[in-house]
Amino acid sequence: MAAQDIEYAELYTSDMLPAVDYFVSSFGFTKMAESEDEGTRSALLRHGTVQLIVTAGPGTEEFIEAHGDGIADIAFGCDDPAGTCERAVAAGASLINSGPGKLVVSGFGDTRHTLVTRSAGTSLPGDRSWMPVSEASARPGRIWLLDHVAILVEGGTLTDYADFCTEAFGLARYSGEYIEIGEQAIDSIVVRSPSGGITFTILEQDQTKKPGQVDGFVSRYGGPGVQHLAFLVDDIVSAVREFHGQGVEFLHSPNAYYDMLAHRLPGIKEEIAHLRATKVLADRDEWGYLLQLFTRSPYKRNTLFYELVQRRGARGFGISNIRALYEAVERDASGAAG
């Protein structure tokens, strides 16, 4: 009865055309199908095994007013959707919809989970009527799968959310880190499904320290929510160059970061020039190396953004780069304010 995979993530947006174009033109997603119901329109996009639904219209207005553009639904592929639904409700989830072909339960904040039969991202979701785009087929590209989803929650609720994921959906605690950054600190727990197809990194601000960016996100977003989706790529340096050339804006780390990288990670010394040129971050754990880079948020409230990840054996999430990300976000926010 455990949830196994992320079938799709659904973005509610106030402006459909540029939201779809961002994924299609900039990241190379393919529009597979379209749907419309009482003025609410959806587009199904696919890249590798990643499926995104972009939705706009009357059915999204309450969510967008509260949170801005954001991830409203993370659909779980289950071996037994009805059994998973029963388990989730028994663990305290609210049953939002139980109509034919659509089981929906509450998740964190206003983000919900549609429970469907596993398809590994190869079938159209059955909760609405889709019109396939003529002769559309997902073209090969840089993105392979959805590596993980980062969820930011209010201080003091991290353990509760992690326990809920375990009890409601059968996700197991995978790892956890406490990271101090100057006078701030954040705590994190990673939960993962038995198949590895769902990975959530859940983070909270330590309320005994100074307020920080997690608090800032929760305030701007109006509660807990998805901060970023991380896309796994085969070659991050090439991917960054390609996506940047197609209009994706990435956060930048200072040159000092790369000056220290050769001492911190001597095993990738030969690649540092390429990492510096593309501003890609690097980390390693006991299993191998991780390369990653974060986009600027393309949305008005500066909440949701995206990450590119390349794994060379690493199983972690670049904890050593949290400081670099914090500093990059601070510089980006200062630049926007100026």
Buried (B, 14 or more C-beta within 10 A) or exposed (E): BBBBBBBBBBBBBBEBEEBBBBBBEBBBBBBBBBBEEEEBBBBBBBBBBBBBBBBBBEBBEEBBEBBBBBBBBBBBBBBBBEEBBBBBBEBEBEEBEEEEEBBBBBBBBBBBBBBBBBBBBEEBBBBBEBEEBEEEEBEEBBBBBBBBBBBBBBBEBBEBBBBBBBBBBBBEEBBBBEBEBEEBBBBBBBBBBEBEBBBBBBBBBBEEBEBBBBBBBBEBBBBBBBBBBBBBBEEBBBBBBBBBEEEBBBBBBEEEBBEEBEEEBEEBEEBBEBBBEBBBBBBBBEEEBBBBBBBBBBBEBBBBBBBBBBBEEBEBBBBBBBBBBBBBBEBBEEEEEE
